[in-house]
Amino acid sequence: MRVYLDHNATTPLRDEVVETMTGVLRDTFGNPSSTHEEGQAARRAVDHARESVAALLGVGAGDVLFTGGATESNNTVLLGMLPALAGDKRHIVSSVGEHPSVEAPLEVLERRGWRVTRVGIDADGLLDPAEVAASIEPDTALVSIIWANNETGVVQPIARIAELARERGVLMHTDATQAVGKVSVDIADMPVDLLSLTGHKLNAPKGIGCLLVRESIAFSGILHGGPQERGRRGGTENVACIAGLGAACELAIGELPERATLYAQLRDRLWDGIAAKVPNIARNGSETRVLPNTLNVEFAGAAGELLLQALDVEGVAVSSGAACHSGSIEPSAVLVAMGRTPEQARGSLRLSVGHGNDDSQIDRVLAILPDLVRRARSAE
Ligand SMILES: Cc1ncc(COP(=O)(O)O)c(C=O)c1O
């Protein structure tokens, strides 16, 4: 029996999502742009999903633009919309804790002459909204801050940051990829202008996501082509995946906040067990301002990669650093930004729970972990 504790890397599809998608793949093959019944059936499937995503986020359906995932959403904001919207402005405020799909486009912009202020994070992984506000300059075009970090799960004070950006007349973008489906990401009353998410972190498929763009904001995309998505993203819609994302959002609407409570119980059972059974460990990141499913633990003196492999052999999937970086021995940049030494960062593992996990799985991990940590430490 495998125990999958890597839900921040990706999540299994829910049965309801598979059923919705299978139905669409089999029966709803039309092109949503076609005016005949086959096409209009596909159009209805896309429209229905758009309503579901919008309902989860507390926005209007017209604000939802389907994309190929959060990487595309983040690139669309930074490399598509921003250059078109910014006029003479050439400055962005972001943070040292962003996902590479924000950080890499920021570096592209820097090479094109933009300036980026990356606000730091403290030992708990939190940034100070006042520092974000103080970093805003007369030519700041955008504030882009991650909602919750993929490695530590630390949740930033996005509502406050968005208010401060709005007061200063600056657009606010947040990459909410890790938060959506785990905690409430209802931005009905939040001055967030742009928000990115991806389906596969909330039990929908990979390769589908969305960018929320308030209708008041002039849009400029990066995929030019047909009139799809009201001309904002050319390319025939991925109808089945869009329907799958919609179904996952409907599940999230029905299950939050019970889902968050369950995840937190499992995560806390794991942490309490580790703390009781394994010496010389420390938790990375705030214990209160954190996603309910995420635990990042430093096993002092053990190589995280070795421990990850040993756990995998025993049937347990976890992650060291960000999943996109696994295989690389670079210490996690986020942990280093929180003041951990490269050695401490390399000794850290991310354990993220989700749908399908239960107490017995957590107990199985706790039964094997102390010995594996002992062995990983003595292998150093
Ligand atoms: C915070 C965050 N942003 C963006 C992404 C990119 O999502 P995708 O690979 O689906 O485009 C991820 C996925 O790892 C993420 O965790």
The ligand as an ORCA input file, in Angstrom:
! r2SCAN-3c Opt
* xyz 0 1
  C       2.528     28.199     -6.080
  C       2.548     27.591     -7.437
  N       2.403     28.381     -8.510
  C       2.396     27.878     -9.750
  C       2.561     26.537     -9.989
  C       2.587     26.045    -11.406
  O       1.489     25.267    -11.710
  P       1.467     24.463    -13.097
  O       2.732     23.652    -13.137
  O       0.268     23.606    -13.043
  O       1.441     25.468    -14.191
  C       2.728     25.669     -8.904
  C       2.942     24.205     -9.114
  O       3.859     23.610     -8.593
  C       2.711     26.211     -7.599
  O       2.863     25.434     -6.515
*
